[in-house]
């Protein structure tokens, strides 16, 4: 969607430097995606402490790939995260430093 907006030049330049963006459009889109993602996280945080786990504690559900059975939980204190990043995640840009 084509939109004309008036953005403070100093703020936009600071955002472009911080994110190593080459174009104003990339910087604005990344900022909008970040704002949307933060709002989604806030919605998720509303559930903190309100959900009760009733699954099998001996199974590590985080280690199973989609379509596979979960493996028995290893004696480990770290969280294994397998899977692609969210589609709306902001892409890392390389630019001038």
Buried (B, 14 or more C-beta within 10 A) or exposed (E): EEEEEEEEEEEBEEBBEEBBBEEBEBBBBBBEBBEEBEEEEEEEEEEEEEEEEEEEEEBBEEBBEEEEEBEEBEEEEEEEEEEEEEEEEBEEBEEEE
